Amino acid sequence: MKKLVATAVMGVAVVTAGFGLASARSTVSANSAADITGVWEVTAVAPYAPHLFTFNSDGTMLSTNPTNVQENPAKPHGGTNDSVGMGVWRVVNQHGHRYVVGTFEELNALADNHQPTDKLSVSFKVQVSNNGDSFDGPASATVGSETDPSRLTGTRVVVDNDAVNAL
């Protein structure tokens, strides 16, 4: 009987320790990532807008922009088509300020024959507002050998409670 009780106590201790580790991981994740995790409508200094960014809690992200916005019959090959952007991000502290830094890439193809062309790579350094509903900061966009400065301004996408309550 004592062995059964000891085994049960050990089992509870292991489960409790496991929950403690999960809680600690959640706390670390929440303290470092919760500010940016979610979906954002983003305006960029770019020839097209808006974009949607999704920041996942594991440090990955997605970026989308309107379909076919880079196609242009006046350009060679009719311009380009781009893919969903995929990338990574992390939180850094510099000079007493907290930033979210990251890079995402989009693959491009020629609009007329769908052959690959230069990819787009965007790196950014943004700060999330104190209330967590917006972010802003510099970025740089590289396509082929050309790099241009940019700026990203994001507004968090939230549940439209009025619309939901009207359902």
Residue pairs with C-beta under 8 A, 6 or more apart in sequence:
29 57
32 91
33 55
33 57
33 59
33 91
34 57
34 132
35 91
35 98
35 100
35 128
35 132
36 55
36 89
36 91
36 100
36 126
36 128
36 135
37 55
37 56
37 57
38 54
38 55
38 156
38 157
39 52
39 53
39 54
39 156
39 157
40 52
40 53
40 54
40 55
40 135
40 154
40 155
40 156
40 157
41 50
41 51
41 52
41 154
41 155
41 157
42 50
42 51
42 52
42 53
42 63
42 152
42 153
42 154
42 155
43 49
43 50
43 51
43 152
43 153
43 154
44 51
44 122
44 139
44 141
44 150
44 151
44 152
44 153
45 139
45 149
45 150
45 151
46 65
46 141
46 150
47 69
47 70
48 65
48 66
48 69
48 70
49 65
50 65
50 66
51 63
51 64
51 65
52 63
52 64
52 65
52 157
53 61
53 62
53 63
53 154
54 61
54 62
54 63
55 61
55 89
55 100
56 62
59 88
59 89
59 90
60 86
60 87
60 88
60 89
61 85
61 86
61 87
61 88
61 89
61 102
61 104
62 84
62 85
62 86
62 87
62 104
63 84
63 85
63 86
63 87
63 104
63 106
63 122
64 84
64 85
65 82
68 81
68 111
70 79
70 80
70 81
70 82
70 108
70 111
71 78
71 79
71 80
71 81
71 111
72 78
72 79
73 79
77 110
77 111
77 112
77 113
77 117
78 110
78 111
78 112
79 111
80 108
80 109
80 110
80 111
80 117
81 108
81 109
81 110
81 111
81 114
82 106
82 107
82 108
82 120
83 106
83 107
83 108
84 106
85 104
85 105
85 106
85 120
85 122
86 104
86 105
87 102
87 103
87 104
87 105
87 122
88 102
88 103
88 104
89 100
89 101
89 102
90 100
90 101
90 102
91 98
91 99
91 100
91 101
92 98
92 99
92 100
92 101
93 99
97 127
98 127
98 128
99 125
99 126
99 127
99 137
100 124
100 125
100 126
100 127
100 128
100 135
101 123
101 124
101 125
101 126
102 123
102 124
103 121
103 122
103 123
103 124
104 121
104 122
105 119
105 120
105 121
105 122
106 119
106 120
107 116
107 119
108 116
108 117
108 118
108 119
108 120
108 143
109 115
109 116
109 117
110 116
110 117
118 143
118 144
119 143
120 141
120 142
120 143
121 141
121 142
121 143
122 139
122 140
122 141
122 142
122 150
123 139
123 140
123 142
124 137
124 138
124 139
124 140
124 152
125 137
125 138
125 139
126 135
126 136
126 137
126 139
126 152
126 154
127 135
127 136
127 137
128 134
128 135
129 135
129 136
132 156
133 155
133 156
133 158
134 153
134 154
134 155
134 156
135 152
135 153
135 154
136 151
136 152
136 153
136 154
137 151
137 152
138 149
138 150
138 151
138 152
139 149
139 150
139 151
139 152
140 147
140 148
140 149
140 150
141 147
141 148
141 150
142 148
